[in-house]
């Protein structure tokens, strides 16, 4: 018969392994469930589920973390802060916990503690993407442009498609008067994100710099951002690269019950070419969108430059195509 002395170490190992397996299982369950509710937008169910979890597992940093995340979705920053701080205190080496604690501080307009939370997250992980971006926002708001620019640049080295970092980088370059870099910055933003309010603003900044690679066009109640309509050199033949832009125009106008689509072409000192380009654009739209009747597309052309005002700046374009909708 084995003595208790021999059995006890083995028994301890079994018990400890059982605890480890249970803890790992709980962690996996919390992570899977929390991420599922967050990514699926089921915030109310997530909040209810993790409210129970923090009651049943008060020493689980992960439970407090996810409960705090769902409270943030309800803008309950005060209660969210309590649980996110609890998660941070239970696991002080977790950079995510410090970051989200900072977000809760930000919701309470406690910028000092918000900033220190992001900095602590970066002390733990100098590539913590969200902390780089949010700390950049704070520096930008304080007009500490060079510091903000450095933070956004670090973020873009990690995630080149970050919309906030791309847009704010270009905005800072505008504030610093670094026009060539600013132009490149706006182009990088609009190439990646060619629709929405921020794309329209970025395009206005580009146009003021004299770059008309993208233009905003007013179609009824909507403003559409599209790339410039390109033609093959010295001709009215549409370049294939412009089909996508024209498809955006056609698809939007196709849904209009009333009104006529107007196409206006400007070609400095060459009225014939302007006319041919206008007809080429109309032919393409009629061919591609049979639901649009030809008489609902009006065309006009001019041999003068296109004059327009953007952001209170008077601008001139020697070669231009504009779209808008008129009542009919």
Secondary structure, 3 states (H helix, E strand, C coil): CCCHHHHHHHHHHHHHHHHHHHHHHHHHHHHHHHHHHHHHCCHHHHHHHHHHHHHHCCCCHHHHHHHHHHHHHCCCHHHHHHHHHHHHHHCCCCHHHHHHHHHHHHHCCCHHHHHHHHHHHHHHCCCCHHHHHHHHHHHHHCCCHHHHHHHHHHHHHHCCCCHHHHHHHHHHHHHCCCHHHHHHHHHHHHHHCCCCHHHHHHHHHHHHCCCCCEEEEEECCEEEEEECCCECCCCCCECHHHHHHHHHHHHHHHCCCCCEEEEEEEECCCHHHHHHHHHHHHHHHHHHCCCCCHHHEEEEEECCCEEEEECCEEEEECEEEEEEEECC
